[in-house]
Amino acid sequence: METVYLATLDNDFQATLLSDLLRNDGIESFLKNEIISSVLNIPGFQIEIYVMEKDYEKAKEILTQAFPELVGKE
C-alpha cells in the first residue's frame, strides 16, 4: 500500500495534534521533516503529513474539522 500526501503543517504542535486525531480514528500517519523541524527550530520550516491511500478520505475529513484553513491549500 502506498502513502499519500495529506497536508503541510506550520509547526510540531499542529503535526502532533493532527497525528493524534488521526490515530484516535485508527488512521496511521507519517511525518516528514518532523525531526529536522524540532531539532533545528527553523522558523517557516514545515512538516508534511502522509497517510495510507485507503485512509485518505477519512483523514481529509479529520483535517477539515481540525484545520479548516489548511484545506484547499495543498
N, C-alpha and C positions, 0 to 999 in steps of 0.2 A: 504494500500500500504506500501511496505517496503522501507527502506533506504538501500543504498549500498555504500560501501567504494569507494571513488574516488582517493584520494591522501593523502600523508603526506607532510606537508609543514614545512619549517625550522623556520618560524617566523610569527608574527602577520601581518606584511606588505604583505607578499605573500598571506596569508589566506584572508585578506581583499580584495586584488586585485582580486584574483580568484573568491571570493564570489560575488563581484560587477560585474565582467564579466558574471558570470552565471546568476545573477539577470537581467542584461540587456537583456539577451536572454530568459527571462521568466522561468528560472530554479531556484527553491528554493534549497538552500543548508543549511547544518547544520554542525557546527564546534564542534569538541570535543577537549577539553583541552585548548581552547582559553583563558578563564579567568585565569586559573592557570598559563599559559604561560605569560600573560601580567602582572599579579599581582606579581608573584614571580620572573619574569625575569631571569629564569634559562637558561644559555647557553645550547643549544642542546636539549631543551625540545620542542618537535614537536607538531604541530597541525594537526589533521586529519579532512578531509572534506568529507562529505557524501551528496548524492543526492538521490532523489526518483528513484526507479528502472526504471520507464518509461522514465526518462530523462538521464539515464546513458550514452547512446551512444553519444548524443549531447554534454553532459558535458565533455566526454572524448575528443571530437574534440576541444572544447574550451581549455581544459587543454593542449592538444598537441600544440596548437598555442601559448598559453601564457607561458608555462613552458615545452618546449620540453625535457629538461634534466630530468624531473621527470617521463616521460612516460617510462614504462618498468621497473621501479624500484620497483613497488609495489609487 
